[in-house]
Amino acid sequence: MVTEPGWFTPRWYVLRTRSRHEKVVRDQLAQREVEVFLPLAERWSRWKDRRQRIAVPLFPGYCFARFLLTERYRLLNLVGVATLVGFAGKPEPVPDPEIEAIQRLAASTLQYDPHPFLTEGMDVEVVRGPLAGVRGKLLRKDRTTRLVLAVTLIRQAAVLEIHPADIVPVR
């Protein structure tokens, strides 16, 4: 008999939250004694009268929880939970090494920031600098990212190197 992972052993799953409800969901999960992980990144926030460092979710709109799949309905009814992330309507567990890597990063003293998930060949948009608003294709992703700007009508293109933090995926 083959069973799906998560039915008899707790696995890490991703809960999609309502906007700005990540910490509320984290606190509710902790109250229900569910193992929860919400990686936070510190950033400066500015108000009219002061600047202050605040902790914001590293992955806005998401919270990680480790539980048996049979408990999912109890967790989906929490305030601020939108859905359980998966494919074709089925919750998909996150591989343990991926969670462990983010947990180690969060526990370290290293500086880290959110970064868009970029893959070669995807359409991207420049968000900073003199090319802000320009769209192109991501050609190569490593220390120096190459962005292709094309004129499709004449089948010609130009390539430039750009910092990965200056581009975001086009939705």
Beta strands, then each sheet from edge to edge (+ up, - down):
strand 1: 11-17
strand 2: 35-37
strand 3: 40-46
strand 4: 51-57
strand 5: 62-67
strand 6: 81-84
strand 7: 86-87
strand 8: 90-91
strand 9: 123-126
strand 10: 135-140
strand 11: 145-151
strand 12: 156-162
strand 13: 167-169
sheet 1: 2+ 5- 1+ 6-
sheet 2: 3+ 4-
sheet 3: 7+ 8-
sheet 4: 12+ 11- 10+ 9- 13+
end
